[in-house]
Amino acid sequence: MQAFHIYYGNTQGTLMRILTAVSRRGIDMPYVHALAVGGRHRADLLLEVNGKQSGQLCRDWHAIVDVSEIRTGVPSPEMIEHGEELAARPSSAPDARSAMAGTA
């Protein structure tokens, strides 16, 4: 697991563009937390990615006009704890494959 801390200006659609870069690659996000930090905002993401995916995500995020800084690192214990809690919960929504197959 790798932690990403993305600093951005809170303009319309910026957070959605950040999250869309992850979701369109089909990467699970077991932990997402967005908060105001001083005069800007930060999104903390916990992702299971390989080196290629990490590079692609960082490139996409840097291309977003309002993203000012991206930091990567080791996840905090809190991130791991919340990520494990989320992964342990049974999903009430059908998964994408069964929904597309019409078996949901």
Backbone as numpy.savetxt, mean C-alpha at the origin, in Angstrom:
# Nx Ny Nz CAx CAy CAz Cx Cy Cz
8.55 -9.07 4.07 7.71 -7.89 4.07 8.59 -6.64 4.07
8.13 -5.64 3.38 8.86 -4.38 3.31 7.92 -3.23 3.62
8.41 -2.26 4.38 7.62 -1.09 4.74 7.96 0.04 3.77
6.94 0.74 3.32 7.11 1.92 2.48 6.45 3.09 3.18
7.15 4.21 3.23 6.63 5.44 3.82 6.65 6.48 2.71
5.48 6.89 2.25 5.36 7.78 1.11 4.82 9.12 1.60
5.60 10.17 1.41 5.22 11.53 1.81 4.64 12.24 0.60
3.51 12.90 0.80 2.82 13.53 -0.32 2.04 14.75 0.13
1.73 15.62 -0.82 0.82 16.73 -0.57 -0.60 16.22 -0.70
-1.46 16.64 0.19 -2.81 16.09 0.23 -3.73 16.83 -0.76
-3.53 16.55 -2.03 -4.42 17.09 -3.04 -5.34 15.98 -3.52
-6.38 16.37 -4.20 -7.42 15.42 -4.59 -6.85 14.28 -5.44
-7.07 13.07 -4.99 -6.71 11.88 -5.73 -5.30 11.34 -5.50
-4.47 12.06 -4.77 -3.08 11.61 -4.60 -3.00 10.27 -3.87
-3.69 10.13 -2.76 -3.64 8.87 -2.02 -4.18 7.73 -2.88
-5.23 7.97 -3.63 -5.79 6.92 -4.49 -4.79 6.50 -5.56
-4.05 7.44 -6.13 -3.04 7.09 -7.13 -1.92 6.25 -6.51
-1.54 6.58 -5.27 -0.52 5.80 -4.56 -1.00 4.36 -4.37
-2.23 4.20 -3.89 -2.77 2.86 -3.63 -3.06 2.09 -4.91
-3.45 2.79 -5.96 -3.75 2.14 -7.23 -2.50 1.52 -7.84
-1.34 2.15 -7.65 -0.09 1.59 -8.16 0.15 0.20 -7.57
-0.27 -0.01 -6.34 -0.10 -1.31 -5.67 -1.18 -2.28 -6.14
-2.43 -1.85 -6.11 -3.54 -2.77 -6.40 -3.55 -3.25 -7.85
-3.11 -2.44 -8.79 -3.14 -2.89 -10.19 -2.10 -3.98 -10.45
-1.15 -4.13 -9.54 -0.17 -5.22 -9.65 -0.64 -6.47 -8.88
-1.77 -6.39 -8.23 -2.31 -7.53 -7.49 -1.55 -7.84 -6.22
-0.91 -6.83 -5.64 -0.14 -7.02 -4.42 -1.04 -6.77 -3.21
-1.03 -7.71 -2.26 -1.82 -7.54 -1.04 -1.23 -6.43 -0.18
-2.11 -5.67 0.47 -1.70 -4.61 1.39 -2.23 -4.96 2.78
-1.49 -5.74 3.57 -1.99 -6.12 4.89 -1.99 -4.96 5.88
-1.29 -3.88 5.56 -1.26 -2.73 6.47 -1.16 -1.46 5.64
-2.11 -0.56 5.85 -2.11 0.76 5.22 -2.52 1.76 6.28
-1.74 2.82 6.43 -2.07 3.85 7.40 -1.67 5.20 6.81
-2.61 6.12 6.73 -2.34 7.47 6.22 -2.57 8.46 7.34
-1.66 9.42 7.46 -1.76 10.41 8.52 -1.11 11.71 8.10
-1.49 12.79 8.79 -0.89 14.10 8.56 0.38 14.20 9.38
1.44 14.68 8.75 2.74 14.86 9.41 3.21 16.27 9.07
3.10 17.17 10.04 3.49 18.55 9.77 2.60 19.15 8.68
3.23 19.72 7.67 2.48 20.34 6.58 2.20 19.40 5.43
2.56 18.15 5.56 2.30 17.19 4.49 1.69 15.92 5.07
1.47 14.93 4.23 0.85 13.68 4.66 1.78 12.52 4.36
1.54 11.40 5.06 2.35 10.20 4.87 1.44 8.99 4.81
1.73 8.12 3.87 1.05 6.83 3.78 2.08 5.76 4.10
1.78 4.91 5.07 2.64 3.79 5.45 2.00 2.52 4.91
2.77 1.77 4.13 2.27 0.53 3.53 3.19 -0.62 3.90
2.62 -1.77 4.15 3.37 -3.00 4.38 3.06 -3.91 3.20
4.10 -4.26 2.44 3.89 -5.04 1.22 4.89 -6.18 1.14
4.46 -7.29 0.56 5.34 -8.41 0.26 5.70 -8.28 -1.21
6.89 -7.72 -1.49 7.30 -7.47 -2.87 8.72 -7.98 -3.10
9.01 -8.25 -4.37 10.38 -8.59 -4.73 11.08 -7.31 -5.19
12.34 -7.41 -5.54 13.11 -6.23 -5.94 12.55 -5.52 -7.15
12.10 -6.29 -8.13 11.55 -5.71 -9.35 10.27 -4.93 -9.06
9.38 -5.53 -8.26 8.12 -4.86 -7.91 8.39 -3.59 -7.10
9.33 -3.66 -6.19 9.68 -2.49 -5.38 10.16 -1.35 -6.27
11.01 -1.67 -7.23 11.50 -0.65 -8.17 10.38 -0.06 -9.01
9.47 -0.91 -9.48 8.34 -0.44 -10.28 7.43 0.49 -9.47
7.15 0.09 -8.23 6.29 0.91 -7.38 6.94 2.27 -7.10
8.20 2.25 -6.74 8.89 3.52 -6.46 8.90 4.43 -7.69
9.13 3.85 -8.86 9.10 4.63 -10.10 7.71 5.25 -10.32
6.67 4.44 -10.13 5.30 4.95 -10.30 4.99 6.04 -9.29
5.39 5.83 -8.03 5.09 6.82 -7.01 5.85 8.12 -7.25
7.10 8.04 -7.69 7.87 9.26 -7.99 7.24 10.04 -9.15
6.53 9.35 -10.04 5.87 10.00 -11.17 4.63 10.79 -10.77
4.12 10.55 -9.57 2.95 11.29 -9.09 3.43 12.67 -8.63
2.85 13.71 -9.18 3.31 15.08 -8.95 3.41 15.43 -7.47
2.45 15.06 -6.66 2.41 15.48 -5.26 3.23 14.60 -4.31
3.83 13.53 -4.80 4.69 12.70 -3.95 6.05 13.38 -3.84
6.46 13.65 -2.60 7.72 14.37 -2.39 8.86 13.47 -1.93
8.55 12.34 -1.29 9.60 11.50 -0.75 9.07 10.09 -0.53
9.94 9.10 -0.77 9.60 7.70 -0.54 10.73 7.08 0.27
10.39 6.47 1.38 11.36 5.77 2.22 10.94 4.31 2.33
11.92 3.44 2.27 11.65 2.01 2.46 12.45 1.53 3.66
11.99 0.45 4.25 12.71 -0.08 5.39 12.07 -1.31 5.96
12.53 -1.65 7.13 12.03 -2.80 7.86 10.72 -2.40 8.55
9.70 -3.24 8.48 8.43 -2.90 9.13 8.57 -2.81 10.64
7.80 -1.90 11.23 7.77 -1.78 12.68 6.98 -2.95 13.26
7.18 -3.25 14.54 6.39 -4.33 15.16 4.88 -4.08 15.05
4.48 -2.82 15.15 3.05 -2.48 15.03 2.52 -2.84 13.65
3.28 -2.53 12.61 2.86 -2.85 11.25 2.69 -4.36 11.08
3.65 -5.11 11.58 3.60 -6.57 11.45 2.42 -7.13 12.23
2.21 -6.62 13.43 1.09 -7.09 14.27 -0.24 -6.85 13.58
-0.46 -5.64 13.08 -1.73 -5.34 12.42 -1.88 -6.12 11.12
-0.78 -6.29 10.41 -0.82 -7.08 9.17 -1.19 -8.52 9.43
-0.66 -9.11 10.50 -0.99 -10.49 10.84 -2.44 -10.62 11.30
-2.93 -9.63 12.04 -4.34 -9.65 12.46 -5.26 -9.64 11.26
-4.96 -8.79 10.29 -5.79 -8.69 9.11 -5.76 -9.99 8.30
-4.58 -10.57 8.18 -4.45 -11.81 7.42 -5.19 -12.97 8.09
-5.31 -12.93 9.43 -5.97 -14.01 10.17 -7.49 -13.92 10.12
-8.02 -12.75 9.81 -9.48 -12.59 9.75 -10.06 -13.31 8.55
-11.19 -13.99 8.75 -11.85 -14.60 7.59 -12.50 -13.50 6.75
-12.36 -13.63 5.46 -12.92 -12.63 4.56 -14.39 -12.91 4.33
-15.22 -11.89 4.46 -16.65 -12.06 4.21 -16.97 -11.84 2.73
-16.04 -11.19 2.01 -16.25 -10.95 0.58 -15.66 -12.10 -0.22
-16.30 -12.46 -1.33 -15.74 -13.53 -2.16 -14.44 -13.06 -2.80
-13.54 -14.01 -3.07 -12.31 -13.61 -3.73 -12.59 -13.30 -5.19
-11.65 -12.64 -5.84 -11.85 -12.16 -7.21 -12.09 -13.30 -8.19
-11.38 -14.41 -8.02 -11.53 -15.52 -8.96 -12.93 -16.12 -8.92
-13.48 -16.32 -7.70 -14.81 -16.91 -7.61 -15.87 -15.91 -8.08
-15.64 -14.62 -7.86 -16.60 -13.63 -8.30 -16.64 -13.57 -9.83
-15.47 -13.68 -10.47 -15.42 -13.64 -11.93 -16.01 -14.91 -12.53
-15.86 -16.00 -11.84 -16.39 -17.28 -12.34 -17.89 -17.41 -12.10
-18.46 -16.48 -11.34 -19.88 -16.53 -11.08 -20.26 -17.52 -10.00
-19.30 -17.98 -9.20 -19.59 -18.95 -8.16 -19.77 -18.32 -6.79
-19.70 -17.01 -6.74 -19.81 -16.33 -5.45 -21.23 -16.27 -4.98
